[in-house]
Amino acid sequence: AQSVSQHNHHVILSEAASLELGCNYSYGGTVNLFWYVQYPGQHLQLLLKYFSGDPLVKGIKGFEAEFIKSKFSFNLRKPSVQWSDTAEYFCATGGYNKLIFGAGTRLAVHP
Amino acid sequence: DAGVIQSPRHEVTEMGQEVTLRCKLISGHNSLFWYRQTMMRGLELLIYFNNNVPIDDSGMPEDRFSAKMPNASFSTLKIQPSEPRDSAVYFCASSQGDTQYFGPGTRLTVL
């Protein structure tokens, strides 16, 4: 069965620091990968997704993720975080329709 | 586009009462997902429908939970009778293809 592992459960950064959140997936055939963000008290919003093609994917709000097939990884990055990036971040994988989510990483950015 | 609409946004009820959560899909989407989010278990898929047909209900906790999709744009999730351990945020998501779009959620508190 497909699964997603997010290594960091809590990350604390200062503003302007660089961010990298780890995500590893188990291979289950078609590789569709997603990063969602959930701001405090809000619903999940899609940050970016990878289906095929260029392994470096750019999303909204300055986020990007790199698909590395040999490492089964899809890490999320941002060169300089802001206080407003404080949120929980979920990596997900899945085939048609059904998504498997990781446990999430809570990011706190201090001014 | 109004996005996925859920109602109510907050529900407080007493143990034993029936609870009905509602979801309206994004126009044109043909898949509907119900998730539950708690601190302990994270984001769990309860059930999903494709073209009004339930495809996978293996995540439904027990017989107290039931979901219906009476038409292509609307779904309900019912809990009868409700229990305090059902307290959670319930999200609905819809998709047309591989990307799911989430609603704002219903925060359920069962006293």
Contacts between the chains, C-beta under 8 A, distances in Angstrom:
chain1	res1	chain2	res2	distance
A	32	B	98	5.2
A	34	B	99	7.4
A	36	B	102	7.7
A	42	B	104	7.2
A	43	B	91	6.2
A	43	B	102	4.5
A	43	B	103	6.1
A	43	B	104	4.8
A	43	B	105	5.3
A	44	B	43	7.9
A	44	B	91	7.0
A	44	B	93	7.8
A	44	B	102	4.3
A	45	B	102	7.2
A	46	B	99	6.3
A	46	B	100	7.9
A	46	B	101	7.1
A	49	B	98	7.6
A	49	B	99	6.1
A	51	B	98	6.7
A	90	B	43	6.7
A	94	B	98	7.5
A	96	B	97	8.0
A	96	B	98	6.4
A	97	B	31	5.3
A	97	B	48	6.4
A	97	B	50	6.2
A	97	B	55	7.2
A	97	B	95	6.7
A	97	B	98	7.7
A	98	B	45	7.0
A	98	B	48	6.5
A	98	B	56	6.5
A	99	B	33	7.9
A	99	B	45	7.3
A	99	B	100	6.1
A	101	B	42	7.0
A	101	B	43	4.7
A	103	B	42	5.1
A	104	B	42	6.0
A	104	B	43	7.2
